[in-house]
Amino acid sequence: MTRFKDKYRIETTRLPGWNYASAGWYFVTICT
């Protein structure tokens, strides 16, 4: 789908130095 390339690009919200595979508390927001 080259027509929409980089048009609907969403920036990541992950922390660059955080290991997401490790155990920890995570907050998830679900919008319905």
ABEGO torsion letter per residue (X at the ends): XAAABGAABBBBABBAABBAABBEBBBBBBBX
